[in-house]
Amino acid sequence: MNDLEFGTIKLHLRELMEERNLSLSKLSYRAEMQRTQLKHYYDGSIQRLDMAVLSRLCYALKCDLNDLLEYIPPAKQS
């Protein structure tokens, strides 16, 4: 079985940053994160989510975890 059969997780970081008019540099400062690490979340190339990073992002963006993450079920469920 491949992972896509279970659905995917979509990050809405880019959209939240645009709504709040935040740059990567400004958000990395607010969240006290390395800009390079934040960029992986921003461009969706992150493979494993880190709870501490998610907490920092929610705090810095003043949002709920549900605003940041979305579960997308597989197209065909068995």
VOPAGU-2260 file (C-alpha; in pm, 1 decimal, decimal comma):
REM VOPAGU-2260
SITE   aa  ch    i         X         Y         Z
SITE  MET   A    0       0,0       0,0       0,0
SITE  ASN   A    1     126,3     344,9     -74,7
SITE  ASP   A    2      68,2     647,1     149,5
SITE  LEU   A    3    -151,8     825,7    -105,3
SITE  GLU   A    4    -415,6     557,8     -50,0
SITE  PHE   A    5    -471,1     712,2     293,8
SITE  GLY   A    6    -498,7    1072,2     174,2
SITE  THR   A    7    -266,7    1366,9     221,3
SITE  ILE   A    8    -207,9    1657,0     457,0
SITE  LYS   A    9    -206,4    2003,8     300,7
SITE  LEU   A   10     -29,8    2293,3     470,2
SITE  HIS   A   11    -189,6    2635,0     434,2
SITE  LEU   A   12     115,8    2828,1     550,8
SITE  ARG   A   13     159,1    3021,6     226,2
SITE  GLU   A   14    -204,8    3136,4     228,9
SITE  LEU   A   15    -193,1    3237,9     596,3
SITE  MET   A   16     126,2    3434,4     541,3
SITE  GLU   A   17     -23,9    3614,3     240,7
SITE  GLU   A   18    -340,8    3701,1     437,1
SITE  ARG   A   19    -124,5    3849,2     712,9
SITE  ASN   A   20     122,8    4011,0     472,4
SITE  LEU   A   21     417,0    3827,6     633,8
SITE  SER   A   22     746,4    3745,5     466,6
SITE  LEU   A   23     948,2    3432,8     542,4
SITE  SER   A   24    1200,6    3648,1     726,5
SITE  LYS   A   25     939,3    3817,2     943,9
SITE  LEU   A   26     763,5    3490,0    1029,5
SITE  SER   A   27    1091,5    3312,7    1104,0
SITE  TYR   A   28    1173,6    3594,5    1348,5
SITE  ARG   A   29     829,5    3580,7    1515,6
SITE  ALA   A   30     832,1    3199,7    1538,2
SITE  GLU   A   31    1200,7    3191,5    1638,9
SITE  MET   A   32    1278,1    2944,5    1360,5
SITE  GLN   A   33    1552,4    2909,8    1104,2
SITE  ARG   A   34    1440,6    3062,8     775,0
SITE  THR   A   35    1557,4    2752,4     584,6
SITE  GLN   A   36    1344,2    2523,6     803,1
SITE  LEU   A   37    1043,7    2751,4     760,9
SITE  LYS   A   38    1091,7    2750,1     383,2
SITE  HIS   A   39    1041,0    2371,0     375,9
SITE  TYR   A   40     702,0    2419,9     542,0
SITE  TYR   A   41     625,1    2715,1     313,5
SITE  ASP   A   42     692,1    2530,9     -12,0
SITE  GLY   A   43     535,0    2204,1     108,1
SITE  SER   A   44     853,7    1998,8      82,8
SITE  ILE   A   45     847,4    1895,7     449,8
SITE  GLN   A   46     808,9    1519,6     497,8
SITE  ARG   A   47     754,6    1491,0     873,4
SITE  LEU   A   48     564,2    1744,9    1077,8
SITE  ASP   A   49     721,2    1860,7    1403,6
SITE  MET   A   50     478,2    1937,2    1689,9
SITE  ALA   A   51     702,8    2211,4    1829,7
SITE  VAL   A   52     724,4    2379,8    1488,6
SITE  LEU   A   53     346,9    2361,3    1443,9
SITE  SER   A   54     301,4    2521,2    1787,5
SITE  ARG   A   55     543,3    2800,7    1698,5
SITE  LEU   A   56     366,3    2864,1    1368,6
SITE  CYS   A   57      21,3    2875,5    1528,0
SITE  TYR   A   58     151,1    3113,7    1794,5
SITE  ALA   A   59     328,5    3343,3    1547,6
SITE  LEU   A   60      36,3    3344,0    1302,2
SITE  LYS   A   61    -225,9    3370,9    1578,9
SITE  CYS   A   62    -418,5    3085,0    1423,9
SITE  ASP   A   63    -559,7    2746,0    1513,0
SITE  LEU   A   64    -400,4    2421,2    1396,5
SITE  ASN   A   65    -708,3    2360,7    1178,5
SITE  ASP   A   66    -626,0    2682,8     991,4
SITE  LEU   A   67    -275,8    2556,3     918,1
SITE  LEU   A   68    -341,2    2190,9     825,8
SITE  GLU   A   69    -604,5    2017,6     616,3
SITE  TYR   A   70    -660,8    1644,9     569,5
SITE  ILE   A   71    -751,4    1556,9     210,5
SITE  PRO   A   72    -898,8    1206,4     187,9
SITE  PRO   A   73    -803,2     979,6    -101,3
SITE  ALA   A   74   -1004,9    1019,0    -419,3
SITE  LYS   A   75   -1131,6     661,1    -393,6
SITE  GLN   A   76   -1181,2     517,3     -45,6
SITE  SER   A   77   -1193,1     142,6      -2,1
